[in-house]
Structure formats: structure tokens, C-alpha cells
Amino acid sequence: MTRWTARAAATPATSEPFELAPVETAGTTVALDALSSGRRAVVEWIKREGEASAEEIAAALGVTVGAVRQHLSALEADGLVAHREERSGPGRPRRRHCLTPAGEGLWPKRYGQLANQLLGFVEQSDPELVDLVFGGRARDRVRRARHRLEGKGFDDRVRELAAILDEDGYLADCEKVEEGFWRIVEHNCAILDVAARYGAACRSEIRFLRESMPDAEIERVRHIVSGGHVCAYEVRARGPALEPSSQ
């Protein structure tokens, strides 16, 4: 597997291994239109070519290699571009640059629009099938979540559940209010386009949380689709929030 290196934002002196992986994303915090014309031209060229060296980009854009390298350095610092070293003979290796998943996210992905269209066809055939679709999604998520929660105490399971939501794109965090009482907050709805049209999406979300932690009472207290800034859930242990036995 080819290994790429992406530099963490605000850390220009070091690099970390970065594995490219396909992701579904609707965008990133750095909008394409917010980039300078030079940086936008660089990322658009890389997008079209898949990967390129600074020399290739400079030749294509009619600018100096030094100018391209400055743009690449800034884009890498923002987490939008990664690089790998390519050796084709004696001498210094040449850097090949590609977009990171965040860089790919600069271009809109119409997954929500497509999902709504497909669900619309399903609904026309049989409205009850929509609930079955979301129910199946919830069951699959519960199965995977329980594998990660197994053997953990109550507090650690809440933390892990919040981590799962965060990994799924919900920008989630959690806080302990008191013993046996936690609050999970989703600052982003990863499926907002779909949830705004199909209530089954939100019903499947709270079903996922409740079935992942059957020993907890979980209630939604804030709801983005209903006009809230976040989705928030209160998680209370049904009994003493015991840690797993050490025996």
C-alpha cells in the first residue's frame, strides 16, 4: 500500500503517516471558494490529475516551482494535501502530491440528495419499507458498537459511544453530569438532508443509542431537525454505574 504523508495543521516542522481512504463528506471547514486563486488552481490541478509533483503543477499553471511549493506547504499545513516520496533513480526523491480526504471534501458530494431520491422510490413502492431500511441500518450499527463497548464500565461505554458517533461524522462529545448521568452532544448531523425529510432517520438514531446501551435510559433533549443548534442526549444508568469486575 502506498503511504502518504500529511502534515498536521499548525505543525509545519513534522510529518505523520497518512493513509488515504475513501470517505463520504459534504465539505470541509476550508471552503473551496475561500482559497486564494493560486492555491485553488493547485488543488484543482491535483484533483484532475490524481497526483502531481511541484514541477508538473508549475509547468501546467505557468508559474514558478517555488510559488507552487509555497502553496503546497500551506495546503499541507491545512490538512488538504499529502505527499509521498518517489524514487526513479539516483539523486533526491521527488515528492508526489495528492489530496487528503479533507481536500477531496472541498468539492460537494450529493450523497444526501441521492439517498433522498432512492428513499423516495422506496416510499412510493411501500411506505413501511422506509422504516425497515432505517431499522436495518440501526441494527448494523448496534452490532458493531456492542463489539467495541463489550467489557467496559458504564462511563467508558458512554465515552466510547460518543467516540463512535464522532467517527461517523456527528462531531460528538460527552460530559459527565454526575455519577451515572452523562450528556452526549452531536454538534453536526451527518445525515441532515435525509433526516430533514424522513423522521425514521432520527428514530433509528435514538434506537441505535438505546440498544447499544440497554442498561441506560437515553432521552433526546435537543434536536437539530426541530430547530436546535445541536442534538443532545441524556444518558442515565438504570442502576448503579458499576465498573467491570477485575476478577
Buried (B, 14 or more C-beta within 10 A) or exposed (E): EEEBBBBEEEEEEEBEEBEBEEEEBBEBEBEBEEBEEBBBBBBBBBBEEEBBBBEBBBEBBEBEBEBBBBBBBBBBBBBBBBBBEEEEEEEEEBBBBBBBBBBBBBBEBEBBEEBBEEBEEBBEEEEEBBBEBBBEBBBEBBEEBBEBBEEBEBBEBBBBBBBBBBEBBBBBBBEBEEEBBBBBBBBBBBBBBBBBBBEBBBBBBBBBBBBBBEEBEBEBEBBBBEEEEBBBBBBBBEEEBEEEEEE
